[in-house]
Amino acid sequence: MIVEDESIIALDLKNQVQSLGYDVCTLADSGEKALTLAETEKPDLLLMDIVLHGPLDGIEAAGRIRSRLAVPIIFITAHLDEDKLDRAKPILPLGYLFKPIQLRDLKVVIEMALYTAGLEKERSRTELELARHRLHLEELVRERTVELQRVKENLEQDIIARQRTEEDLKRSEERFRLALRNSLLTVFHLDLDLRITWIYNPHPNFSSSRIVGRRVDELIPPGQENVTLAFYQAVLNTGLGGRKEFSYDFTGNFRAFDVVVEPLRGPAGEVVGLTVAAADVTLYKNTQRALLLKEMELTGQASRLAEANTALKVLLEHWQQQKVEQEKNILASLRKLVMPFVDKLKQSGLKEDQQALLSIVESNLKTVTSPLASALSSPEINLTPAEIQITEMIREGRSTKEIASLLNLSADTVATHRKNIRAKMGLTRKGMNLKTYLEFLHRQP
């Protein structure tokens, strides 16, 4: 987009730009039209004449456009005095063209401006993308941490519940023992052929007539009786009592029993049979098995969440390293592909005022490529563009007088900037040398 109030110069400049292979989206002959057209056309580059007819000159219009759009600006002027230069500095133009405009100068300035703006745009886009990824990963880490904490709390609650259940089961087992001693459990006698001769069961609906006279193996599911019979037979053979748990599957109905067997003796002390007391411990076994499975499940979940949390932290560190590498690559490209053109321009016999403007452009480019630029432009420090430029000169070892001379400022103004920079960096009343601190920041990756 070209902003020039003299139509002949505007058309000639448009032809020159087009001859270099660029498109001119629109022309504006006043600052007011430039504001409107910039909003609608959104140009990639703005060639702005400083002196325009109307209430808005080129510098004022450029400042308003830059406050709304991130568009690079090249100023056009026939003469640049100190007042205009001071007003143009905060806008950070990427170049100046002096009338009459030479095609060679136009080509170099446009190429440098577009390339620099492209690098800055790509850097901003990359930083935004990395910031989004970082926020996403941090959110995932927070979610996994909360989930892990929740699983941990559930596991602790389940462990407490299990301990309480085990305590309850121990008390219940003791009650079963008391019940056994008082014949409150199922108690029966077996003869030498392992037939039931007598049985007691406290259940009100129990009928002993269906059980007495039958062998004990007839009451056990087929295929599961051998272990039980061997246990009973061993007591008969040795005359020594015993205790053992048995589990039976009555067609899908799992039952577990705690069985105590003692030999039944005759008048002469001989073994004539067995006394058996059986306690149904199915509920205890089922509860114990369920708690064990639950504990294994929760332990596995906690382990998987811990591994996921570690993986997310590693991924976040990888993104942060990648961001640093991309920034280094962008800065290296800028130093390699742009700064050489600046050096060539310095040796091309420019006029004194052109040399001054080129020095400003070179200083601005060094500020952009400095490792300090990213840190100093962060919201935490929030330095202005002018303060960022002064910090780079301070780091280079320039005095207040030298900085004032280079930037066409008074020494008092530079001193005020230095005071503001120390305040924003938290160095007020700390007695730390500002140059030393900036060198430290410059060496950080």
C-alpha positions as CSV (number, residue, x, y, z in Angstrom):
1,M,0.0,0.0,0.0
2,I,1.4,3.5,-1.0
3,V,0.4,6.7,0.8
4,E,1.4,9.7,-1.2
5,D,-0.5,13.0,-1.7
6,E,1.2,13.9,-5.0
7,S,-0.4,11.8,-7.7
8,I,2.5,11.8,-10.2
9,I,4.9,10.6,-7.5
10,A,2.4,8.1,-6.3
11,L,1.9,6.6,-9.8
12,D,5.6,6.6,-10.5
13,L,6.3,4.8,-7.2
14,K,3.6,2.3,-8.0
15,N,5.2,1.5,-11.3
16,Q,8.6,1.1,-9.7
17,V,7.1,-1.3,-7.1
18,Q,5.3,-3.3,-9.7
19,S,8.4,-3.5,-11.9
20,L,10.1,-5.3,-9.0
21,G,7.4,-7.9,-9.0
22,Y,5.2,-6.7,-6.1
23,D,1.5,-5.9,-6.2
24,V,0.2,-2.6,-5.0
25,C,-3.2,-3.2,-3.3
26,T,-4.2,0.4,-3.2
27,L,-3.1,4.1,-3.1
28,A,-4.1,6.7,-0.5
29,D,-3.5,10.5,-0.8
30,S,-4.1,11.4,2.9
31,G,-3.6,10.0,6.4
32,E,-7.3,9.7,6.9
33,K,-7.8,7.5,3.8
34,A,-4.7,5.5,4.8
35,L,-6.3,4.6,8.1
36,T,-9.5,3.3,6.4
37,L,-7.8,1.5,3.5
38,A,-5.3,-0.2,5.8
39,E,-8.1,-1.7,7.9
40,T,-9.9,-3.1,4.8
41,E,-6.9,-4.1,2.6
42,K,-4.5,-5.3,5.4
43,P,-1.3,-4.8,3.3
44,D,1.9,-6.7,3.8
45,L,4.0,-3.5,3.6
46,L,3.2,0.2,3.9
47,L,5.1,2.9,1.9
48,M,4.2,6.1,3.8
49,D,5.1,9.7,2.8
50,I,5.9,11.7,6.0
51,V,4.5,15.0,4.7
52,L,0.8,14.7,3.8
53,H,-2.0,17.3,3.3
54,G,-4.7,17.2,6.0
55,P,-4.8,17.0,9.8
56,L,-2.8,13.7,9.9
57,D,0.7,13.6,8.5
58,G,2.5,10.4,7.6
59,I,4.0,9.8,11.1
60,E,0.7,10.3,12.9
61,A,-1.1,8.1,10.5
62,A,1.6,5.4,10.6
63,G,1.4,5.4,14.4
64,R,-2.3,4.9,14.4
65,I,-2.1,2.1,11.9
66,R,0.6,0.3,13.8
67,S,-1.5,0.4,16.9
68,R,-4.2,-1.6,15.1
69,L,-2.3,-3.7,12.6
70,A,1.2,-5.4,12.7
71,V,2.2,-4.0,9.3
72,P,5.8,-3.1,8.5
73,I,6.3,0.6,7.5
74,I,8.8,2.4,5.3
75,F,8.8,6.2,5.4
76,I,9.3,8.4,2.3
77,T,10.6,11.9,2.6
78,A,12.5,14.6,0.8
79,H,14.2,15.7,4.0
80,L,14.3,14.2,7.4
81,D,15.0,16.6,10.3
82,E,15.6,15.8,13.9
83,D,12.0,16.5,14.9
84,K,10.6,14.1,12.4
85,L,13.2,11.5,13.2
86,D,12.3,11.7,16.9
87,R,8.6,11.2,16.2
88,A,9.3,8.3,13.8
89,K,11.5,6.3,16.2
90,P,8.8,4.9,18.4
91,I,7.0,3.5,15.4
92,L,10.1,1.3,14.6
93,P,10.1,1.7,10.8
94,L,12.0,-0.8,8.8
95,G,13.6,1.7,6.4
96,Y,13.5,5.2,4.9
97,L,13.4,6.3,1.2
98,F,14.5,9.8,0.1
99,K,13.0,11.5,-2.9
100,P,13.7,11.2,-5.7
101,I,13.5,7.5,-5.1
102,Q,16.0,5.3,-6.9
103,L,14.9,1.9,-8.1
104,R,18.0,0.2,-6.5
105,D,17.3,1.8,-3.1
106,L,13.6,0.9,-3.4
107,K,14.4,-2.8,-4.1
108,V,16.9,-3.2,-1.2
109,V,14.7,-1.4,1.3
110,I,11.5,-3.4,0.3
111,E,13.4,-6.7,0.4
112,M,14.9,-6.0,3.8
113,A,11.6,-4.9,5.2
114,L,9.6,-7.8,3.9
115,Y,12.2,-10.3,5.0
116,T,12.6,-8.9,8.5
117,A,8.8,-8.6,8.9
118,G,8.4,-12.2,7.7
119,L,10.9,-13.5,10.2
120,E,9.2,-11.5,13.0
121,K,5.7,-12.8,11.9
122,E,7.0,-16.4,11.8
123,R,8.6,-16.0,15.2
124,S,5.4,-14.6,16.7
125,R,3.4,-17.4,15.2
126,T,5.8,-20.0,16.4
127,E,5.9,-18.6,19.9
128,L,2.0,-18.5,20.0
129,E,1.8,-22.1,18.8
130,L,4.4,-23.2,21.3
131,A,2.5,-21.3,24.1
132,R,-0.7,-23.0,23.1
133,H,0.9,-26.4,23.2
134,R,2.6,-25.7,26.5
135,L,-0.7,-24.6,28.0
136,H,-2.3,-27.7,26.7
137,L,0.4,-29.9,28.1
138,E,0.3,-28.1,31.5
139,E,-3.4,-28.6,31.6
140,L,-3.0,-32.4,30.9
141,V,-0.3,-32.6,33.6
142,R,-2.7,-30.9,36.0
143,E,-5.5,-33.2,35.1
144,R,-3.3,-36.3,35.5
145,T,-2.0,-35.0,38.8
146,V,-5.5,-34.4,40.1
147,E,-6.6,-37.8,38.8
148,L,-3.6,-39.5,40.4
149,Q,-4.3,-37.7,43.7
150,R,-7.9,-38.9,43.5
151,V,-6.8,-42.5,42.8
152,K,-4.4,-42.2,45.7
153,E,-7.1,-41.0,48.1
154,N,-9.4,-43.8,46.9
155,L,-6.7,-46.3,47.4
156,E,-6.0,-45.1,50.9
157,Q,-9.8,-45.2,51.7
158,D,-10.0,-48.7,50.3
159,I,-6.9,-49.8,52.4
160,I,-8.6,-48.3,55.5
161,A,-11.8,-50.1,54.6
162,R,-10.0,-53.3,54.1
163,Q,-8.3,-52.9,57.5
164,R,-11.6,-52.3,59.1
165,T,-13.1,-55.3,57.3
166,E,-10.2,-57.5,58.4
167,E,-10.7,-56.4,61.9
168,D,-14.4,-57.1,61.6
169,L,-13.6,-60.5,60.2
170,K,-11.2,-61.3,63.0
171,R,-13.9,-60.4,65.5
172,S,-16.4,-62.5,63.5
173,E,-14.0,-65.4,63.5
174,E,-13.7,-65.2,67.2
175,R,-17.5,-65.2,67.5
176,F,-17.5,-68.3,65.2
177,R,-15.2,-70.0,67.6
178,L,-17.4,-69.2,70.5
179,A,-20.4,-70.4,68.5
180,L,-18.5,-73.7,67.8
181,R,-17.8,-74.3,71.4
182,N,-21.5,-73.7,72.2
183,S,-22.7,-75.9,69.3
184,L,-24.1,-72.9,67.4
185,L,-22.5,-74.1,64.1
186,T,-23.2,-77.2,62.2
187,V,-21.8,-80.1,64.2
188,F,-22.1,-83.8,63.2
189,H,-20.7,-87.3,63.9
190,L,-19.2,-89.7,61.4
191,D,-18.7,-93.4,61.9
192,L,-15.7,-95.4,60.7
193,D,-17.4,-95.7,57.2
194,L,-17.7,-91.9,57.2
195,R,-21.5,-92.0,57.4
196,I,-23.3,-89.3,59.3
197,T,-24.8,-90.7,62.5
198,W,-25.9,-87.4,64.1
199,I,-26.1,-83.8,63.1
200,Y,-27.0,-80.5,64.6
201,N,-27.7,-77.3,62.7
202,P,-29.1,-74.2,64.4
203,H,-31.2,-73.2,61.3
204,P,-34.9,-73.4,62.2
205,N,-35.9,-75.0,58.9
206,F,-33.1,-77.6,58.9
207,S,-34.3,-81.3,58.9
208,S,-31.7,-83.9,60.1
209,S,-33.7,-86.8,58.7
210,R,-32.5,-86.0,55.2
211,I,-28.9,-86.2,56.2
212,V,-28.4,-88.9,58.8
213,G,-27.3,-92.3,57.4
214,R,-25.7,-90.8,54.3
215,R,-22.0,-90.9,53.6
216,V,-20.3,-87.5,53.7
217,D,-19.1,-87.8,50.1
218,E,-22.7,-88.0,48.9
219,L,-23.2,-84.4,50.2
220,I,-20.1,-83.1,48.3
221,P,-20.3,-82.1,44.6
222,P,-18.8,-84.9,42.3
223,G,-15.1,-84.6,41.7
224,Q,-14.5,-82.6,44.8
225,E,-14.9,-85.2,47.5
226,N,-11.4,-86.9,47.4
227,V,-9.5,-84.2,49.4
228,T,-12.2,-84.1,52.0
229,L,-12.4,-87.8,52.4
230,A,-8.6,-88.0,52.6
231,F,-8.6,-85.4,55.4
232,Y,-11.2,-87.3,57.5
233,Q,-9.5,-90.6,56.9
234,A,-6.2,-89.3,58.1
235,V,-7.8,-88.3,61.4
236,L,-9.3,-91.7,61.8
237,N,-5.9,-93.3,61.0
238,T,-3.7,-91.1,63.3
239,G,-6.2,-90.3,66.0
240,L,-5.0,-86.7,65.8
241,G,-7.5,-83.9,65.2
242,G,-7.1,-81.2,62.6
243,R,-8.4,-78.1,61.0
244,K,-8.7,-77.3,57.3
245,E,-10.6,-75.0,54.9
246,F,-12.6,-76.6,52.0
247,S,-14.2,-74.9,49.1
248,Y,-17.1,-76.4,47.1
249,D,-18.9,-75.4,43.9
250,F,-22.5,-76.4,44.2
251,T,-23.4,-75.8,40.5
252,G,-22.3,-72.2,40.5
253,N,-23.0,-71.6,44.2
254,F,-19.5,-71.2,45.7
255,R,-19.3,-72.1,49.4
256,A,-16.3,-72.1,51.7
257,F,-16.1,-73.9,55.1
258,D,-13.7,-73.8,58.0
259,V,-13.8,-77.4,59.3
260,V,-12.5,-78.7,62.6
261,V,-12.3,-82.5,63.1
262,E,-11.6,-84.4,66.3
263,P,-11.6,-88.2,66.8
264,L,-14.6,-89.7,68.6
265,R,-13.4,-92.3,71.1
266,G,-15.1,-95.4,72.6
267,P,-15.0,-96.6,76.3
268,A,-11.5,-98.0,75.8
269,G,-10.2,-94.9,74.1
270,E,-10.3,-96.4,70.7
271,V,-11.3,-94.3,67.7
272,V,-14.9,-95.1,66.8
273,G,-15.7,-92.1,64.6
274,L,-15.2,-88.4,64.1
275,T,-16.8,-85.2,65.5
276,V,-16.9,-82.5,62.9
277,A,-17.7,-78.8,63.3
278,A,-18.1,-76.8,60.1
279,A,-18.3,-73.0,59.9
280,D,-19.5,-71.3,56.7
281,V,-16.8,-68.7,55.8
282,T,-18.0,-68.0,52.3
283,L,-18.7,-64.3,53.0
284,Y,-15.3,-63.8,54.5
285,K,-13.5,-65.5,51.6
286,N,-15.6,-63.5,49.0
287,T,-14.9,-60.2,50.8
288,Q,-11.2,-61.0,51.1
289,R,-10.9,-61.9,47.4
290,A,-12.8,-58.7,46.3
291,L,-10.6,-56.5,48.4
292,L,-7.5,-58.1,47.0
293,L,-8.7,-57.6,43.4
294,K,-9.7,-54.0,44.2
295,E,-6.3,-53.3,45.6
296,M,-4.5,-54.8,42.6
297,E,-6.7,-52.7,40.3
298,L,-6.1,-49.4,42.1
299,T,-2.4,-50.1,42.3
300,G,-2.2,-50.7,38.6
301,Q,-4.2,-47.4,37.9
302,A,-1.9,-45.5,40.2
303,S,1.2,-46.9,38.4
304,R,-0.2,-46.0,34.9
305,L,-1.1,-42.5,35.9
306,A,2.3,-41.9,37.4
307,E,3.9,-43.1,34.1
308,A,1.6,-40.9,32.1
309,N,2.4,-37.9,34.3
310,T,6.2,-38.5,33.8
311,A,5.7,-38.8,30.0
312,L,3.8,-35.5,29.9
313,K,6.5,-33.7,31.8
314,V,9.2,-35.0,29.5
315,L,7.1,-33.9,26.4
316,L,6.7,-30.4,27.9
317,E,10.4,-30.1,28.4
318,H,10.9,-31.2,24.8
319,W,8.6,-28.5,23.5
320,Q,10.4,-25.9,25.6
321,Q,13.8,-27.0,24.1
322,Q,12.3,-26.9,20.6
323,K,11.1,-23.4,21.2
324,V,14.6,-22.3,22.2
325,E,16.1,-24.0,19.1
326,Q,13.6,-22.3,16.7
327,E,14.3,-18.9,18.2
328,K,18.0,-19.4,17.7
329,N,17.5,-20.5,14.1
330,I,15.4,-17.4,13.3
331,L,18.0,-15.1,14.9
332,A,20.8,-16.8,13.0
333,S,18.9,-16.4,9.7
334,L,18.4,-12.8,10.4
335,R,22.0,-12.2,11.1
336,K,23.1,-14.2,8.1
337,L,20.7,-12.9,5.5
338,V,19.8,-9.3,6.5
339,M,22.8,-7.9,8.3
340,P,25.2,-8.4,5.3
341,F,22.9,-6.1,3.2
342,V,23.2,-3.4,5.9
343,D,27.0,-3.7,5.8
344,K,27.0,-3.4,2.0
345,L,24.8,-0.3,2.2
346,K,27.2,1.3,4.7
347,Q,29.9,0.9,2.1
348,S,27.9,2.2,-0.9
349,G,28.7,5.9,-0.5
350,L,25.5,7.0,1.2
351,K,25.0,10.6,2.2
352,E,25.5,11.6,5.8
353,D,21.8,11.7,6.6
354,Q,21.3,8.3,4.9
355,Q,24.2,6.9,6.9
356,A,22.5,8.2,10.1
357,L,19.2,6.5,9.1
358,L,21.0,3.3,8.2
359,S,22.7,3.3,11.6
360,I,19.3,3.5,13.2
361,V,18.0,0.6,11.1
362,E,21.1,-1.4,12.0
363,S,20.6,-0.6,15.7
364,N,17.0,-1.7,15.5
365,L,17.9,-5.0,13.7
366,K,20.6,-5.7,16.4
367,T,17.9,-5.1,19.0
368,V,15.6,-7.6,17.3
369,T,18.3,-10.2,17.0
370,S,19.6,-9.8,20.5
371,P,18.9,-12.6,22.9
372,L,17.7,-9.9,25.3
373,A,14.8,-9.0,22.9
374,S,12.6,-11.9,23.8
375,A,13.2,-11.5,27.6
376,L,12.8,-7.7,27.7
377,S,9.6,-7.7,25.6
378,S,7.9,-10.2,27.9
379,P,4.8,-9.1,29.8
380,E,6.7,-9.6,33.1
381,I,9.2,-6.8,32.3
382,N,7.1,-4.8,29.8
383,L,9.8,-2.5,28.4
384,T,8.8,0.0,25.7
385,P,10.6,-0.2,22.2
386,A,12.7,2.8,23.1
387,E,13.7,1.2,26.4
388,I,14.6,-2.1,24.7
389,Q,16.8,-0.1,22.3
390,I,18.6,1.7,25.1
391,T,19.2,-1.6,27.1
392,E,21.0,-3.0,24.1
393,M,23.3,0.1,24.0
394,I,23.9,-0.1,27.7
395,R,24.9,-3.8,27.4
396,E,27.3,-2.8,24.6
397,G,29.0,-0.5,27.2
398,R,27.8,2.9,25.7
399,S,27.6,5.8,28.1
400,T,24.6,8.0,28.7
401,K,26.1,10.7,26.6
402,E,26.9,8.4,23.7
403,I,23.3,6.9,23.8
404,A,21.8,10.5,23.8
405,S,23.9,11.4,20.8
406,L,23.0,8.3,18.8
407,L,19.3,8.6,19.5
408,N,19.1,12.4,19.3
409,L,17.9,12.6,22.9
410,S,18.9,14.7,25.8
411,A,21.1,13.1,28.5
412,D,18.3,13.7,31.0
413,T,15.9,11.7,28.9
414,V,18.3,8.8,28.7
415,A,18.9,9.0,32.4
416,T,15.1,8.8,33.0
417,H,14.9,5.8,30.7
418,R,17.7,4.1,32.6
419,K,15.9,4.7,35.9
420,N,12.7,3.3,34.5
421,I,14.5,0.2,33.1
422,R,16.0,-0.5,36.6
423,A,12.6,-0.2,38.2
424,K,10.9,-2.6,35.7
425,M,13.7,-5.1,36.2
426,G,13.4,-4.9,40.0
427,L,16.9,-3.5,40.5
428,T,15.9,-0.3,42.4
429,R,17.9,0.1,45.6
430,K,19.7,-3.2,45.0
431,G,23.1,-1.7,44.1
432,M,23.5,-4.0,41.1
433,N,25.2,-2.7,38.0
434,L,22.7,-2.5,35.1
435,K,25.2,-3.5,32.4
436,T,26.4,-6.5,34.4
437,Y,22.7,-7.7,34.9
438,L,22.0,-7.2,31.1
439,E,25.1,-9.3,30.3
440,F,23.8,-12.0,32.5
441,L,20.4,-12.0,30.8
442,H,22.2,-12.0,27.4
443,R,24.1,-15.2,28.2
444,Q,20.9,-17.0,29.2
445,P,19.7,-19.6,26.6
